[in-house]
Structures are given as C-alpha cells and as structure tokens.
Amino acid sequence: MITGKQRSYLKKLTHTMEPSVYVGKSGLTENVLKEMDAYLEAHELLKVKLQDGCPTDVREAADMAAEQLKAEFVQAIGRKFSLYRQSEKRRIELP
C-alpha cells in the first residue's frame, strides 16, 4: 500500500509519460494484461489509455487491472490511468 505522499510523487512522474499500453474494443484481454504485467516488471510505472471503442469505464478497468496484476492504482484522468508495482529491480525510489 502506497501513502498519499508516494502517490503524489508517482502522479508527478506519470504526468510527462506517454501511454505504454492501449486498450481497444476487446477491453482488458488476457494478452493486454500480460503486456501490462511485463511492462510493470520492467519499468514499475505504467500509463494506459482506453481507446474510444473500449466498452469498459476507465476507473473500472483500472481497478480490474490493479487487482489482477497486484499493482497499486495511482490515478485516472479522462481515458487514461496509471498503475505502480514495485519490481525486484527497483527503478523508482519512493519518498
């Protein structure tokens, strides 16, 4: 569980990031979740964008992905959301 201060720090980091994973009309499929899992393992911080055809609400998709990937929800703005999961090779040093 991350603290408010840590969440704020992660929000600042995601502000300049481009989305790394795009979710289309099929929603959060197994392949999309595998891609997200691999990205989180390599980078710890992930930004996802839901395309216009995506049938899932952004907050619902973020909660579902966070639960299945054992990640922390950082924020959701518009059709984008961010997740954080600490990996064995720590890349981000949280305050």
N, C-alpha and C positions, 0 to 999 in steps of 0.2 A: 504494500500500500504506500503510495507516494503522498507527501504532505502538500499543503497548499503552496508553499514556497517552491518546492520542487516542480509542481505542476506549472507554476508561473514561469519558471526557468525554461521548461520544455516548450511552453507556448511561444516564448521568445525565439527559441531555436527553430520551431516549425514555421514561423512567420515568413522566412525567406526561402523555405523549401518548396520545390515543385512536387506535385503528386507523383508518387512512385508506382502506384497501382491504381488502375481504373476498373470500376465495376460497371458492367454493361447490363443489358436487358435480362440476362440469365440470373442476375443477383449474385449473392455470395456462394459460388460453387466450390466444390472441393479443390479444384485447380487454383482458383483465386486465393483460397485460404492457404494452400501450400506455398504459393508465391509470396504471400504476406508473411508467412512463417519464416521462409528463407531470408527475406529482406530484414525482418526483425532480428534474426540471429546474426546477420552480418553488420547491421547498422544501428540497432536498438530503437531507433525512432522512425516511424512510418507515417506518411501522409497519403491518404486515399481520397479519390474523387469518384463520386457516383455520377455516371452519365445520365442524360435525360431519360433514357428508356428504362432505367433501373426501377423495378417495382417496389423496392424497399425504401422506407424512410431513413434518412441519414442517421438519426440517433438510434433507431432500431438496428441498423446494420452495424454501427459502431459497437453497440452493446453485445451483439451476437458475435462479432469478430473478436472482441476483447475476451469474452468468455471462452470461446473455442481455442484461442491462441494463448490463453493465460497471460494476457497483456493488460496494461493499465490504460484506461481511456484518458486522453489529455484534453481534447476539445473538439467541438464540431461547429463549423461556421459555414453557412449556406449548404452546399452539397459536398463539402469536404470534411473529413475528420482525421484525427491523429491518434496514434497509439504508441505506447512505450513499453518495452520489455527488456530488462537487463539481460545481457548475454554473458557467457563465460569470459569472452574477451571484451572487457569493459571499455567502451569507446567514449561514453558520456559520463563525466564526473558530476554527479548531482550535488547541489549545495546542502 
